[in-house]
Amino acid sequence: MKVVIIGQKWLGERALEMVLNSGHDVVKVIAPESDRLNTNATSKGLAVSIPPSRQASVTALDVPDCDIIICAHAHVKLAPCALLKPRHGAIGYHPSLLPLYRGKNAIADTLKEHQKIIGGSVYLLDDGWDTGPVLFQDWSFVQDGDDAASIWRRVLAPMGLELLERAVSHLEAFGHWPEAQMQKT
């Protein structure tokens, strides 16, 4: 498959490695200039660009022809025209059990509500924020003393990588997304 990766930090870099190790062709990486994902992709000779500012969206001009876009720790909006570009759409990882706790403060909001269970979701991106159909989810117990940073490192970031890998493997094996879970959140 031809894959575009949009992301940053540990999860973005690990998603890049997962896709490459699975034998897929990364046709472009969109990552902040000084980020480890950008550095790793550049060192591999991959096409790399810097994401637009938070006020702008990733457009179809930013995305080459591809089968899938993977958003891994991406804090950018994809314009509707960019969402139509990949043959199988764009997926993203969100650190909550969607439809609960949308937005960039999902982990902190979960902990503020004293939830005992936390989880993550891989979903198809649409024109909303964390509102597309959920494809895969997993969960874990919150431990005493967990804060947003510790539970991200201990549970949610590794969970995100596993869920993204599950999604890529499913698409590779079946050529489509699991239909039983294709409900818009």
N, C-alpha and C positions, 0 to 999 in steps of 0.2 A: 504494500500500500504506500501511496505517497502521502506524507504527513507534514503538517505545519504545526509547530509547537510555539505557543505564546505563554510566557511565564517568567519566573524568576526564582532565585534562591535555591535552597536544597531540593524542593519538590520539582521545580522546573528542570534543574540539572539531572536529577534522577529519572524524570520522565524521558528526557532526551536519551539517556543511556539505555533505558528499558526499550524504547522504540528501536534504536539502532541494534541492540542485542537480539531483538526479535526478528531482525532481517528486513525491516522496513526502510524506505527511502525518506529521509527528512529533507524536504525540498525548501524549507525556510524555517528560521527561528526568529521570533520577535521577542526581544528581551532588553531590559535597561542596559545602557552602555557599560557601566562598571560592574555589572552583575556576573556571578559565577556561571550562569547559563550562557550568557553572551560570550564570555571568555572561553568556555569549553567548546561551544559550537564554532567559534572563530578558529580555535586551534585545530579543529577537525576539517577545516576548509568548507564549512557549510555556509549557505547564504544567510546572512544575519542582518536584521534591521532593528532600529530602536522604536519602541511603541510611541504612539502619539501622546500628547499631553492628556491629562485626565479629562479635560474639557472636550477633547476630540475622540472620534471613534476609529477603530481599525476598519478600513474600507476594503472594497473588492480590489482596489489597486494595490493594496498591501499584501494580498493573498494570492499566491500562484495557484494554478490548477492543482487540485489535490483530492484525496479521498476523504480525509478527515482533518479537522483542526482539533488539537488538544490544548486546553487551557489549564496550566498547572501553576497555581499561585499567581494568577493573572488578575490584575486590577484594572482592566481596560474593558471598554464596551465594544462589541462588534456590531458594526452597522448592518442593517438587514441585508444589504447587497453582499456583504462579506459572509453572512450566515448561509447564503444560497450558493456560494462558490464550491465548497466541498461536496462531493457526491453523497457522503453519508452524514453531513452536518458537522457541527462543532460540539464537542463535549467539554465539560469542565468539572472540576472537583470543588465541592463546597463543604466546609467543616461543620455540618449540622445534619440532622435527620430531616431533610426537606419534606414537607413545606415549613417546618419549624425554623425559626431563627435565620431569616434571610439577611443578607448584607454583610459588610466587612467586620462587624462586631459580633458575629454569631457565637464565637467561643465564649467571649466575655458575657454575652447575654445569657447563654446557657448556664454558666456558672453563677451569675447574679440571681438567677431564678432557683438556685440550689437543686438543680436537676442531678439525679444520681446516675443517669445514663447520658452519654454523649455519642455522637456518631458522625458519619460522613456520607456524602452522596455524590455519585457521578450522574450527571444529567445532561440532556440535550439543551444547548443554549437556544434561547429564543430572544424576542425583543425586550423582555423584562429583565429584572435583576433576580437571578436565582429562581426563576419561575418555570423553566422548561420541564418536560417530562423526565421523571427520575428513571434511570436505567439500573443502577446498582447502589446498594446501601450496606453499611456495616455499623456496628455499635460497640461500645465498651463502657465499663463502669467508670465513674469518676472516683478517684481516690482522695482520701483526706489530704489536704494540703495542696491539691492541684491548683494551679493558676493557669491562665491562658497560655503562657509560654511553655510551661512544663507539660501540659497535656497535649499541646501541639507537637512538641518534640517526641514525647513518649508514645503517643497513640495516633493522633490525627494525621500528621504528615506521613508516617509509614502506611497508615490505612489508606490515605489518598493515593499513594503510589500503587498499592495492591488493587484498589478499585479501578484505577486507570488501566492497569495491566489486564485486569479481568475484562474490561470493556473492549480493549484492543483485541484480546484473544477471542472474545465472542464474535466480534465483527469479522475477524479473519476466518474463523471457523464456519460461520453461518451466512455471512454476507449481508446481514441486517441486524438491527437492534432487537432485544427481547421485547416482544409485543405485550406480554402480560403486565409489564410495568410501565407502559407508555402512557401514563396518565399525567396530564399537565398539573403542576402543583399550583 
